[in-house]
């Protein structure tokens, strides 16, 4: 009997070794992030493979056909590419609020099982994980409101208990709030809705670091952080998405001034991660000057000690990697202008970050 018990204990220890060996604890001191008590600048990429269930009976055909390629790519080859080619240690999962919300028409209990398994797989492979709650059309249910609501609360009540004791998982409470920064009462509405989510996850016993996206689809963060509070000190940060869409040549926008008005004032004061960024010919483009503006942005973020997560590892449109065979990084070598048909992107810049 003792022999069988000893074998069982040994087998259990062997099974737990990968997780124990890769467990990280992410903390914040002042505006700086630390991993296992060492200064840390987050870097990695976004995962869209699990942004919605593999099949949704009520969804348009394009939605069921277009996302499973990412599921096929998911696994050790991607992990190695992120670590060894992109030099990243963070994976940010885009997560469907609607599929986790028990009151939603596309609620799918199997989705939580699949998603949790993928997150644990990433953790066992040594990655810090960010769970980002998504409301966009690509999450499986179109025409959602774009601000936190009761469905967001129910989604976190489903997901958060799976990871509330894992210090290497951060919760990005709501991806890209739609409300514009300059709208009347926008700051108050943002604070009210974000506070609801902060209180929700903390009431579940979560000690995870919480990330709060700014207004205007994550572009505006200035002045927002002081409007919310957390019962746990040094466990909350801002998230920004500094895309270039409003900075094309026709707008004649000065990049440094644009960034100062949108997020760099707060980035100099509070902890922050750029949880999405890329600049491709098809999206996030600033005209012919895109390569130079991209370099300026990455240097600015490095100077502010703001980490960057590229969009996306497994997106066929916004590429960090040109392919999933040899995982060549995207760059701007063939870039001429927006919509030029090239496979340009910020993959090489991100791989070099913060030494661009």
C-alpha positions as CSV (number, residue, x, y, z in Angstrom):
1,X,0.0,0.0,0.0
2,X,2.8,2.4,0.9
3,X,4.6,1.6,-2.3
4,X,1.5,2.4,-4.4
5,X,1.0,5.6,-2.5
6,X,4.6,6.6,-3.0
7,X,4.2,6.0,-6.7
8,X,1.1,8.1,-6.8
9,X,2.8,11.0,-5.1
10,X,5.8,10.8,-7.4
11,X,3.6,10.7,-10.5
12,X,1.6,13.7,-9.2
13,X,4.8,15.6,-8.6
14,X,6.1,14.8,-12.1
15,X,2.8,16.0,-13.6
16,X,3.0,19.3,-11.7
17,X,6.7,20.0,-12.4
18,X,6.1,22.0,-15.7
19,X,3.8,24.4,-13.9
20,X,5.9,24.7,-10.8
21,X,9.0,25.4,-13.0
22,X,7.4,28.1,-15.0
23,X,5.2,29.8,-12.3
24,X,5.8,33.5,-12.2
25,X,4.6,36.2,-9.9
26,X,3.9,39.6,-11.4
27,X,3.9,42.6,-9.1
28,X,3.9,46.4,-9.4
29,X,6.0,48.9,-7.5
30,X,5.3,52.5,-8.3
31,X,4.8,52.5,-12.1
32,X,7.2,49.6,-12.8
33,X,6.4,45.9,-13.3
34,X,8.4,43.1,-11.7
35,X,8.5,39.4,-12.5
36,X,9.6,37.3,-9.6
37,X,11.0,40.4,-7.9
38,X,13.1,41.4,-10.9
39,X,12.4,44.5,-13.1
40,X,10.3,43.4,-16.1
41,X,9.2,45.0,-19.3
42,X,6.3,43.0,-20.7
43,X,6.6,42.0,-24.4
44,X,4.8,39.4,-26.5
45,X,1.8,39.0,-28.7
46,X,-2.0,38.7,-29.0
47,X,-3.8,35.4,-29.6
48,X,-7.0,35.5,-31.5
49,X,-7.5,31.7,-32.0
50,X,-9.9,31.5,-29.0
51,X,-11.7,34.8,-29.4
52,X,-14.9,32.9,-29.9
53,X,-16.1,29.2,-29.9
54,X,-15.0,27.0,-32.8
55,X,-18.6,26.8,-34.0
56,X,-21.6,29.1,-33.3
57,X,-24.8,27.8,-34.8
58,X,-26.4,31.3,-35.1
59,X,-23.2,33.0,-36.5
60,X,-22.7,34.1,-40.1
61,X,-20.8,31.6,-42.2
62,X,-17.7,33.7,-42.4
63,X,-17.4,33.7,-38.6
64,X,-17.4,30.0,-38.4
65,X,-15.0,29.6,-41.3
66,X,-12.5,32.2,-40.5
67,X,-11.0,31.6,-37.1
68,X,-10.1,27.9,-36.8
69,X,-6.8,28.3,-38.6
70,X,-5.5,29.9,-35.4
71,X,-6.6,26.8,-33.5
72,X,-4.7,24.6,-35.9
73,X,-1.5,26.7,-35.4
74,X,-1.8,26.8,-31.6
75,X,0.9,24.9,-29.8
76,X,4.6,24.3,-29.4
77,X,5.7,25.8,-32.7
78,X,4.0,29.2,-31.8
79,X,5.4,29.1,-28.3
80,X,9.0,28.6,-29.6
81,X,8.5,31.4,-32.2
82,X,7.3,33.9,-29.6
83,X,10.2,33.0,-27.2
84,X,13.1,32.6,-29.7
85,X,12.2,34.9,-32.6
86,X,10.0,37.6,-31.1
87,X,11.8,37.4,-27.7
88,X,8.5,37.7,-25.9
89,X,7.2,36.1,-22.7
90,X,3.6,37.3,-22.7
91,X,0.5,36.0,-24.5
92,X,-2.7,38.0,-24.5
93,X,-5.8,36.0,-25.1
94,X,-8.8,37.7,-26.8
95,X,-11.8,36.2,-25.0
96,X,-15.5,36.3,-26.0
97,X,-17.7,37.9,-23.3
98,X,-20.8,36.6,-25.1
99,X,-19.7,33.0,-25.1
100,X,-19.0,33.1,-21.3
101,X,-22.2,35.0,-20.4
102,X,-24.8,32.5,-19.3
103,X,-27.6,34.9,-20.4
104,X,-26.2,35.4,-23.9
105,X,-27.7,33.7,-27.1
106,X,-24.3,32.2,-27.9
107,X,-23.3,31.0,-24.4
108,X,-21.3,27.9,-24.7
109,X,-20.1,26.0,-21.6
110,X,-17.6,24.0,-23.6
111,X,-15.9,27.3,-24.6
112,X,-14.7,27.9,-21.0
113,X,-13.2,24.5,-20.9
114,X,-11.3,24.9,-24.2
115,X,-10.2,28.5,-23.3
116,X,-9.0,27.5,-19.8
117,X,-7.1,24.6,-21.2
118,X,-5.3,26.8,-23.7
119,X,-4.4,29.4,-21.1
120,X,-3.0,26.7,-18.8
121,X,-1.0,25.3,-21.7
122,X,0.5,28.8,-22.3
123,X,1.3,29.1,-18.6
124,X,2.9,25.6,-18.5
125,X,5.1,26.7,-21.5
126,X,6.4,29.6,-19.4
127,X,4.3,32.5,-20.6
128,X,2.7,35.2,-18.5
129,X,-0.9,35.4,-19.7
130,X,-3.3,38.4,-20.1
131,X,-7.0,37.5,-20.3
132,X,-8.8,40.3,-22.3
133,X,-12.6,40.4,-22.3
134,X,-13.7,41.2,-25.8
135,X,-17.1,42.6,-27.0
136,X,-16.4,43.1,-30.7
137,X,-18.1,41.4,-33.6
138,X,-15.2,38.9,-33.8
139,X,-16.2,37.6,-30.4
140,X,-19.2,35.8,-32.0
141,X,-22.1,38.1,-31.2
142,X,-22.4,41.2,-33.4
143,X,-23.7,44.7,-32.5
144,X,-22.8,44.7,-28.7
145,X,-22.8,47.9,-26.8
146,X,-19.0,48.5,-26.5
147,X,-19.1,49.3,-22.7
148,X,-19.1,47.0,-19.7
149,X,-22.5,45.7,-18.6
150,X,-24.1,42.8,-16.7
151,X,-22.9,40.4,-19.4
152,X,-19.3,41.4,-18.7
153,X,-19.8,40.8,-15.0
154,X,-21.2,37.3,-15.6
155,X,-18.4,36.5,-18.0
156,X,-15.8,37.4,-15.4
157,X,-17.7,35.4,-12.8
158,X,-17.3,32.4,-15.0
159,X,-13.7,32.9,-16.0
160,X,-11.9,34.6,-13.1
161,X,-12.3,31.7,-10.5
162,X,-10.2,29.5,-12.8
163,X,-7.1,31.7,-12.3
164,X,-7.6,33.9,-9.2
165,X,-4.6,32.2,-7.4
166,X,-2.2,32.4,-10.4
167,X,0.1,35.4,-10.1
168,X,1.2,35.0,-13.7
169,X,-2.2,35.7,-15.1
170,X,-3.4,39.3,-15.5
171,X,-7.0,40.3,-16.1
172,X,-7.7,43.0,-18.7
173,X,-11.2,43.8,-17.7
174,X,-12.7,45.1,-20.9
175,X,-11.1,45.4,-24.3
176,X,-11.4,48.8,-26.0
177,X,-14.3,50.7,-24.5
178,X,-16.1,52.4,-27.3
179,X,-17.0,55.6,-25.6
180,X,-15.0,58.6,-26.9
181,X,-12.8,60.5,-24.5
182,X,-14.3,63.9,-25.3
183,X,-18.0,62.9,-24.9
184,X,-20.0,64.5,-22.0
185,X,-19.6,62.5,-18.8
186,X,-17.3,60.0,-20.6
187,X,-14.8,59.9,-17.7
188,X,-17.5,59.3,-15.1
189,X,-19.2,56.6,-17.2
190,X,-15.8,54.9,-17.8
191,X,-15.0,55.0,-14.1
192,X,-18.4,53.7,-13.0
193,X,-18.3,50.8,-15.4
194,X,-14.7,49.9,-14.7
195,X,-15.2,50.1,-10.9
196,X,-18.1,47.6,-11.3
197,X,-15.6,45.1,-12.9
198,X,-12.9,45.8,-10.4
199,X,-15.3,45.1,-7.5
200,X,-16.6,42.0,-9.3
201,X,-13.3,40.2,-9.6
202,X,-12.0,41.3,-6.2
203,X,-15.2,39.9,-4.6
204,X,-14.4,36.6,-6.2
205,X,-11.1,36.5,-4.3
206,X,-8.9,37.6,-7.1
207,X,-5.5,39.1,-6.3
208,X,-4.5,39.2,-10.1
209,X,-3.1,42.4,-11.5
210,X,-6.0,44.2,-13.3
211,X,-5.5,46.1,-16.6
212,X,-7.9,49.0,-17.5
213,X,-8.2,50.0,-21.2
214,X,-8.7,53.7,-21.9
215,X,-11.5,55.4,-23.7
216,X,-11.9,55.7,-27.5
217,X,-11.1,52.1,-28.2
218,X,-8.1,52.1,-25.8
219,X,-6.4,55.2,-27.3
220,X,-7.1,57.7,-24.5
221,X,-5.7,57.0,-21.0
222,X,-4.8,60.5,-19.6
223,X,-6.7,61.5,-16.4
224,X,-8.5,58.1,-16.0
225,X,-6.5,56.1,-13.5
226,X,-7.3,58.3,-10.4
227,X,-11.0,57.9,-11.0
228,X,-11.1,54.3,-9.9
229,X,-9.9,52.5,-6.8
230,X,-8.8,49.0,-5.8
231,X,-8.9,47.4,-2.4
232,X,-5.5,45.9,-3.1
233,X,-2.6,48.3,-3.4
234,X,-0.2,48.1,-6.4
235,X,-2.4,45.5,-8.3
236,X,-3.8,47.7,-11.1
237,X,-2.5,49.3,-14.3
238,X,-3.7,51.1,-17.5
239,X,-3.7,49.5,-21.0
240,X,-3.3,51.6,-24.1
241,X,-3.7,50.7,-27.8
242,X,-1.6,53.3,-29.7
243,X,-2.6,52.6,-33.3
244,X,-2.0,55.1,-36.0
245,X,-5.4,55.2,-37.7
246,X,-6.0,58.8,-36.8
247,X,-2.5,59.9,-37.9
248,X,-2.5,59.4,-41.7
249,X,-0.8,61.9,-43.9
250,X,-4.0,63.8,-44.6
251,X,-4.5,64.6,-40.9
252,X,-1.0,66.1,-40.8
253,X,-0.7,65.1,-37.1
254,X,2.5,65.5,-35.1
255,X,3.0,62.1,-33.6
256,X,4.6,63.3,-30.3
257,X,1.9,65.8,-29.7
258,X,-0.8,63.2,-30.6
259,X,0.6,60.7,-28.1
260,X,1.0,63.3,-25.4
261,X,-2.6,64.3,-25.7
262,X,-3.7,60.7,-25.7
263,X,-1.6,58.7,-23.3
264,X,2.0,59.7,-22.5
265,X,1.0,62.1,-19.7
266,X,-0.5,59.1,-17.8
267,X,2.2,56.7,-19.0
268,X,4.8,58.9,-17.1
269,X,2.8,58.7,-13.9
270,X,1.1,55.2,-13.7
271,X,1.9,51.6,-14.6
272,X,0.9,50.9,-18.2
273,X,1.2,48.2,-20.9
274,X,0.5,48.8,-24.6
275,X,-1.6,45.6,-24.9
276,X,-2.2,46.0,-28.6
277,X,-0.1,47.5,-31.4
278,X,0.9,46.9,-35.0
279,X,1.2,49.0,-38.1
280,X,0.4,47.2,-41.4
281,X,-0.6,48.4,-44.8
282,X,-4.2,47.3,-44.0
283,X,-4.6,48.7,-40.5
284,X,-2.9,51.1,-38.1
285,X,-1.3,52.8,-41.0
286,X,0.0,56.4,-41.0
287,X,0.7,56.7,-44.7
288,X,4.3,56.6,-46.2
289,X,5.8,57.7,-42.9
290,X,4.5,54.6,-41.1
291,X,7.9,52.9,-40.7
292,X,9.4,56.1,-39.1
293,X,6.4,56.7,-36.9
294,X,6.5,53.1,-35.8
295,X,10.2,53.4,-34.8
296,X,9.4,56.7,-32.9
297,X,6.6,55.0,-31.0
298,X,8.6,52.0,-29.9
299,X,11.4,54.2,-28.7
300,X,9.0,56.4,-26.8
301,X,7.4,53.4,-25.1
302,X,10.8,52.1,-24.1
303,X,11.7,55.4,-22.6
304,X,8.5,55.4,-20.6
305,X,9.0,51.8,-19.5
306,X,5.8,50.7,-21.2
307,X,5.7,47.2,-22.4
308,X,4.3,46.2,-25.8
309,X,2.2,43.3,-27.1
310,X,1.9,43.0,-30.9
311,X,-1.3,42.3,-32.8
312,X,-1.3,39.5,-33.6
313,X,0.6,36.2,-33.6
314,X,-2.1,34.2,-35.4
315,X,-4.1,36.9,-37.4
316,X,-4.0,36.4,-41.2
317,X,-4.5,40.2,-41.6
318,X,-2.4,42.0,-39.0
319,X,0.8,40.0,-39.0
320,X,3.7,39.9,-36.6
321,X,4.9,36.8,-38.5
322,X,4.7,36.6,-42.2
323,X,3.9,32.9,-42.1
324,X,3.6,29.9,-39.7
325,X,6.2,27.7,-41.3
326,X,9.5,29.4,-40.6
327,X,7.9,32.3,-38.6
328,X,9.7,35.1,-40.5
329,X,9.0,38.4,-38.8
330,X,7.1,41.2,-40.6
331,X,9.0,44.4,-41.4
332,X,8.7,47.5,-43.5
333,X,11.2,46.5,-46.2
334,X,8.6,46.4,-49.0
335,X,6.2,49.0,-47.5
336,X,5.2,52.0,-49.7
337,X,1.9,53.2,-48.4
338,X,-1.4,52.1,-46.9
339,X,-3.2,49.4,-48.9
340,X,-0.1,48.7,-50.9
341,X,-0.7,44.9,-50.7
342,X,2.6,44.2,-48.9
343,X,2.8,41.9,-45.8
344,X,4.5,44.7,-43.9
345,X,4.2,45.0,-40.1
346,X,6.0,45.7,-36.9
347,X,7.2,42.2,-36.0
348,X,10.9,43.0,-36.4
349,X,10.6,46.3,-34.5
350,X,8.9,44.4,-31.7
351,X,11.5,41.7,-31.6
352,X,14.2,44.4,-31.2
353,X,12.2,46.3,-28.5
354,X,13.3,47.9,-26.2
355,X,16.6,48.3,-28.1
356,X,15.3,49.8,-31.4
